[in-house]
Amino acid sequence: MAEQIKEVKTLKGLSDIRRFFHRNEVPIYFISATNFNLLGADEWIKGFKFISYIECFDGEHPNVFSPKEEVAHDEFESIEDINNYLLEHKEVVDYIKSRKKGGKAGKAMFLMFDEKTEKLAKKLGLEVCFPPAKMRTSMDNKVNTNRIAEKAGVACVPYVLSNVKNYEHMREVSKKLGNDLVIQTPFGDSGHTTFFISNEKEYKKHAEEIENEKEVKIMKRINCRGAAIEACVTRHGTIVAPLMTELVGFPELTPYKGGWCGNEIHADVFTKSIRQKARKYTRLFGDNFGRRGIRDISSSTS
């Protein structure tokens, strides 16, 4: 029998993209604490389902599945922990098996995932729609992002990367940055890992967290406006979304002082020159990944 060759169709424009997802037959899941991050995606993509730990719709949302029985588990310390709990939960396992198409479990997406998540997804036959967790962890490192930016030719706030032994050592390695500093540890929500330090008293509040790290980022403190921009690296180049303002520290939206809690898009908040510069830097950042063969990856940069 002659080998059958599957025709690959190029999608041209939004109408093709909409039609493609409207006709999708592959089960696709967004697995996370809630369905917030991709809320509404199920209206555009046939076969798209949310698997959530928290049931936000009291069972009334037709495309949200949340296990009813609470299984004993260690205290959650991250979204990764929640996702791993869900992937091992019998109700979730049975749900995914019941929706197989052509013997295949489908594809999975996560807000956050680790190598354990990848193993659990593979065990269920799910394809994870992201680059490897090891790569994500490396890119998510707030210290490494400055190295990547430098290689890409993207300007950074004046900074040094160093381990910190004590307050005096911190002052020594960062003396060129002045007295008002911002220190970031490699991983975690900004409300937990960003420290504003002007004196020894402020340093001592966070000394243990800072000194426990092999390396931290020490930056000159500047007056800035919180902003974020998202982009996706593809084989055709880096696609850049609009520049957004950031919502930070609103107690109604985040439990963390200084924690990120959302974005807003207002075209006239930033000048045209600033928007163009932000797009340029974001594209440089993404194209740097593309030259290294890293594609199909999206990121948000603040």
KOLGUPA-499039 format. One record per residue (C-alpha): x, y, z. Coordinates in steps of 0.2 Angstrom, whole numbers, padded with zeros to 4 digits, always signed. Example, Ala and Ser with C-alpha at 12.3 -4.5 7.8 and 13.67 -1.06 7.14 Angstrom:
+0062-0022+0039/+0068-0005+0036/
This chain:
+0000+0000+0000/+0007+0017-0005/+0012+0028+0010/-0002+0040+0014/+0004+0058+0015/-0005+0070+0026/-0008+0087+0018/-0002+0102+0028/-0013+0117+0026/-0006+0134+0029/-0018+0146+0039/-0019+0163+0031/-0027+0176+0041/-0039+0176+0056/-0053+0168+0047/-0043+0153+0043/-0037+0152+0061/-0055+0153+0068/-0061+0140+0056/-0047+0128+0060/-0050+0129+0079/-0069+0128+0077/-0067+0112+0068/-0054+0105+0080/-0057+0087+0085/-0042+0085+0097/-0045+0086+0116/-0036+0101+0123/-0035+0105+0142/-0030+0120+0152/-0025+0113+0169/-0023+0125+0183/-0029+0131+0200/-0043+0140+0190/-0048+0144+0172/-0044+0163+0174/-0029+0163+0162/-0038+0156+0147/-0055+0161+0151/-0066+0161+0136/-0054+0150+0125/-0067+0136+0125/-0079+0148+0115/-0066+0148+0101/-0059+0131+0101/-0069+0115+0099/-0065+0101+0112/-0057+0114+0124/-0059+0110+0142/-0053+0117+0159/-0048+0106+0173/-0047+0117+0188/-0044+0114+0207/-0056+0128+0212/-0073+0127+0205/-0078+0145+0201/-0094+0142+0193/-0103+0131+0205/-0104+0117+0192/-0114+0128+0180/-0099+0130+0167/-0101+0117+0154/-0082+0116+0150/-0075+0117+0167/-0071+0100+0176/-0066+0100+0194/-0064+0085+0205/-0078+0084+0218/-0068+0073+0231/-0053+0081+0240/-0039+0069+0241/-0026+0070+0255/-0011+0080+0250/+0004+0090+0256/+0001+0109+0258/+0002+0117+0241/+0016+0129+0239/+0015+0132+0221/+0004+0131+0205/+0015+0117+0200/+0010+0107+0216/-0009+0110+0211/-0007+0104+0194/+0003+0088+0199/-0011+0085+0212/-0024+0086+0198/-0015+0075+0186/-0014+0061+0199/-0032+0063+0205/-0043+0048+0200/-0058+0059+0194/-0046+0069+0183/-0038+0053+0176/-0055+0045+0172/-0061+0061+0164/-0046+0062+0152/-0047+0044+0148/-0066+0046+0144/-0063+0059+0131/-0049+0051+0121/-0051+0053+0102/-0044+0039+0091/-0035+0032+0106/-0026+0048+0110/-0028+0058+0126/-0025+0075+0118/-0015+0090+0123/-0012+0100+0139/-0007+0117+0144/-0002+0124+0160/+0001+0141+0168/+0016+0134+0178/+0023+0116+0177/+0038+0107+0181/+0047+0091+0177/+0035+0080+0187/+0021+0088+0178/+0028+0083+0162/+0030+0065+0168/+0012+0064+0174/+0006+0071+0158/+0016+0058+0148/+0009+0044+0159/-0009+0050+0154/-0004+0051+0136/-0005+0070+0135/+0006+0081+0124/+0012+0096+0134/+0010+0111+0122/+0026+0120+0128/+0045+0118+0127/+0053+0108+0141/+0051+0113+0159/+0070+0113+0161/+0071+0127+0148/+0056+0136+0156/+0064+0136+0173/+0080+0143+0165/+0071+0157+0157/+0060+0161+0172/+0076+0164+0182/+0076+0183+0185/+0095+0183+0186/+0097+0174+0169/+0085+0186+0160/+0097+0200+0162/+0111+0189+0154/+0099+0185+0140/+0094+0204+0138/+0112+0209+0137/+0116+0196+0123/+0100+0202+0113/+0106+0220+0114/+0091+0226+0126/+0095+0240+0138/+0093+0236+0157/+0092+0246+0172/+0110+0247+0180/+0113+0231+0189/+0126+0218+0196/+0123+0199+0198/+0132+0192+0213/+0130+0181+0229/+0128+0191+0245/+0136+0186+0261/+0130+0201+0272/+0125+0219+0272/+0143+0225+0270/+0147+0213+0256/+0131+0219+0247/+0136+0237+0248/+0153+0233+0242/+0148+0223+0226/+0134+0236+0222/+0143+0253+0226/+0142+0259+0209/+0123+0258+0210/+0120+0271+0224/+0111+0269+0240/+0094+0265+0235/+0093+0247+0228/+0081+0234+0222/+0086+0216+0225/+0078+0201+0216/+0080+0183+0220/+0079+0171+0205/+0061+0163+0206/+0044+0168+0213/+0030+0180+0213/+0036+0198+0213/+0028+0201+0230/+0039+0188+0238/+0055+0190+0229/+0058+0209+0226/+0066+0219+0240/+0068+0238+0241/+0083+0242+0252/+0091+0258+0257/+0099+0254+0274/+0104+0240+0285/+0088+0239+0294/+0078+0236+0278/+0091+0223+0273/+0090+0213+0289/+0071+0210+0286/+0076+0199+0270/+0094+0195+0274/+0090+0176+0276/+0081+0175+0259/+0095+0185+0250/+0110+0176+0258/+0102+0159+0254/+0103+0162+0235/+0119+0157+0225/+0116+0173+0215/+0104+0188+0216/+0101+0203+0205/+0105+0220+0213/+0098+0235+0203/+0099+0253+0205/+0082+0259+0211/+0073+0271+0198/+0056+0279+0197/+0047+0269+0184/+0030+0265+0178/+0025+0247+0179/+0022+0240+0161/+0022+0223+0153/+0022+0217+0135/+0019+0199+0129/+0026+0191+0114/+0027+0174+0105/+0042+0167+0096/+0038+0158+0080/+0047+0151+0065/+0042+0167+0056/+0049+0179+0069/+0043+0186+0085/+0025+0192+0086/+0023+0206+0099/+0007+0211+0108/+0002+0229+0114/+0011+0237+0128/+0001+0236+0144/+0000+0245+0161/+0002+0234+0176/-0009+0232+0191/+0002+0229+0207/-0002+0227+0225/-0021+0230+0225/-0027+0221+0240/-0043+0216+0232/-0034+0207+0219/-0018+0200+0227/-0013+0194+0244/+0005+0200+0242/+0011+0217+0245/+0019+0223+0229/+0012+0207+0220/+0007+0208+0202/-0012+0206+0200/-0016+0210+0182/-0014+0221+0166/-0024+0234+0157/-0022+0240+0139/-0024+0259+0135/-0016+0264+0119/-0014+0282+0124/-0005+0279+0141/+0012+0278+0133/+0018+0289+0119/+0021+0282+0102/+0040+0283+0104/+0039+0272+0120/+0027+0259+0112/+0039+0257+0097/+0054+0256+0108/+0046+0242+0119/+0041+0233+0103/+0059+0234+0097/+0067+0228+0113/+0054+0214+0114/+0057+0208+0096/+0076+0208+0100/+0073+0197+0115/+0062+0185+0105/+0073+0184+0090/+0088+0180+0101/+0078+0164+0106/+0074+0161+0088/+0092+0161+0083/+0096+0148+0096/+0082+0137+0089/+0070+0140+0103/+0052+0143+0096/+0034+0140+0100/+0037+0149+0117/+0028+0164+0123/+0033+0176+0137/+0027+0191+0147/+0041+0204+0151/+0039+0218+0164/
